[in-house]
Amino acid sequence: MITALASAVLSAGLGACESRQATDPAGPPFVPAAGATDPATLEPGSTSVAAQPGAATSAGARLPDSLHLISPGQAGRLRLGMREDQIKRLISPGLLRPTTYLDKGRELPAYELRDAQQPSAPPSVLHLIGDAASGYRLRRIRIYDPQYRTAEGIGVGSPFGAARQNLGLTKVRDTPAGFAAVSGEVKIAWVIDPNSLPDKHPAEMSSADIPPAARITGVLLYQ
């Protein structure tokens, strides 16, 4: 009877797991590989995060709530590729300030996004792409607000070494937003505090030149 009862409990548990997997969205971004703790063997996203929003990681970084979670192609509820009208339905008009940006000499629309919870926080910048005939879509997101962080707690104010260890590094490059290190697999670029960098021209700088303690001053999401 004990064996039969255990089998019934196990079957019920497996059934619940299967049901949850079938209805839940894709797992959280940057899920850790089991037992991966050696920085030399970590893949992008292999740091464990078993904590609630607002809690601190072992390194002391604050974890974001769902409205400030950075994941590939997404910042909170904003997703790259969203239509302009979708953005306007999602975000209160009072939090969006129309502006523009230049792309290869072409002036394109953009928005500065204020945070409803922290109106004094630096605004995020939403770059759109397209034209008036076909409509505009969200092309890039520039984040300067330290409330926005990855599931590992990495964001503005974090040391660059944490981003390199957890999310990998593809290249370094000069961008309109500043000198940045790019995690190509997740399409996130980290703008580095210029005061943290060695006295070199950006074209001559390699990833090895960036000190692990250099501070991140901006996060760029791109397609």
N, C-alpha and C positions, 0 to 999 in steps of 0.2 A: 504493500500500500504506500509506503514511504517513497519507493521508486516511482510509482505512478503519479504521486502528488508532485514530486520534483520535476517530472517530465511535463506535467501540466503547467507548473509555474514557469518553466523555461520556455515552453511554447508560447505562453501569454506574453512573456517579455520580448521574445523575438517578434511576435506579431505587432507589438506596440512600436518597436524600433522600425520595422518595415513601413508601418503606417506613417511614422514621423518622417522618415526619409522620403516617402512619396509625396508628402504635402509641404515640407519645409523648403525654402529656397536654398540655393547653393550654400554650402557651409561658410562659416565666417572667413574673411580674407586672412591670408598669412597664417594658416593653420600649421602648428609645429609638427615636425616629424617626431615620433615617439622616442623619447630618450636622447634627443639631439642636444647636447650641451657643449660640445667642443667647438669653439669658434672656427677651427680649421676645417670642420666637416659640415658646418651649417649651410643649408641651402637658403635662398631667399625665402623669408617667412617662416623660419624654423624655430623661432623663439616662442616658448610657451606663454600663454596669457590666460591664466585661470583666475580671473578677478572680475569684479563688477565695475561698471562705469563709475568714474570718480575715485576709484581705489588707486593705489600706487603700485607700480611694478617693483621688483627687487632693486632696481636701479633708482627708484624714487620718482619715475615719470608718471604723471597722472594719465589715467585712461579716459577716453572720450565717451560721451553718451552717443546715442544713435544719430543725433542731429549734427554731430561734429566728428563722425568717424570717417577717416580717409581710407579708401580702398581703391584698387585699380579702376580708373575711370569714374570714380564717384567720390563726392564729398558731401556727407550727410544725405539729404534727399536729392541733391543735384547729380545728374548723370551726364557725362559727355555724350553728345549726339541729341540731347533733348531739343525740341523745337522752342523757339522764342515764346510762342503762346503758351506752351506747357510751363515754362519757367514763370511766366506772369500769373498763371493760375495757382502755381505752387507757392510762390513767395508774395507776401504782402507788398502792395505797391509802395508803401512808405519806406520799405527797406531797400528798394532798388533805385539807384540814381543813374540815368542814361549817360553814357560817355562814348568815346570812340578810341580806336587804336589804329596804328599804321601797320600794314603788312605788305612789304615790297612796294611801297609807294601808294598803296590803296588804303583809303580810309574805311574802316569797318566798324559796325556798332559793338558796344560793350556795355556792361553794367558794373557799377560798384555795389556790392552787397553788404549791407550792415547786418550785424547780428542782433536779433530781437532780445536775447538774454543779456548781452553785453554791448549796448549801443556805442560805447566808447572804444571798443576793440577795433584794431585796424580792419578796414573793409577787405573782403575778398573781391577779386576782379574777374568777371566772366567775359571771355572773348567769344564772339560769335563769328560764324563764317556762312557764306551763301550770298544771296542777292534778293532784291525786293520782289522779283518775279516768283522765285521758287521758295522764298522764305529763308530764315536764318536759323542756324542750329548752334548749340554750345560746342565750341571747339577746344577751348582751354580754360582752366581754372587756376588763378594765382591766389595762393593763400598766405596771409601774413598774420592771421589771428592764431595765437598759441592754444586756443581751445580745440582747434582741429588737430587730430592725431590719428595715427594708425592704430591697429589693434594692439601693437606692442608699446604704445605710448610715445611714438616718435612724431615730432612735429617741430614747429618754430620754437627755438630755444634749446632743442636737443643737441647733443654732440654728434658731429658727422660720423664718428666711428660707430655709433649705434645703428645708423641707417645702413652703412656699408656692411656691417656684420649680419644684420637681419634681413635686408632686402637686396643685397648684392650691389654690384657697381659695374656698369657697362663702359662708361667714358666720362670725361670731364669736358666742359665746353663753356664758352662765353655766350650768354644769352641776353636779350634785351632787359631781362629782369636782374641780371648780374651773373657772376661766375657760378656755375652749377655743376654738381655731380649727378649723373643720370643712372637710375636703376631701370635699365631698359626692359627687363622682364615684366615689371609691373607698370611701366610707363609713368614713373614719378621722378621728377628732378628736384634736387635739393639745392637751393641757393645758399651759398656759403658767405658768412660774414667776411668782407674783404680785409678787415683788421686781423683776422685769424690766419690769413694766407701769407706765404713767403713773398718776398719782394721779387716777383718774376712777372713777365708779361703773360697774360692768360694763354696765348698760343704756345708758350714754352712750358706750361705747367702740366704735370702728370698727376694721376690720382695719388701716387706715393708722396707727392709734395704736400698734400692736404693733411694737417695734423688731426689725429682722431678726436682731439678735444675742440676742434673748430666748430663754431656754433652755426646752426641752421637758422637763417633769417627769413626764408620763404619756401613754400612747397608749390611745385608746378605739376598739374595733371594735364596730360596731353594725349592726343590720339595718334 
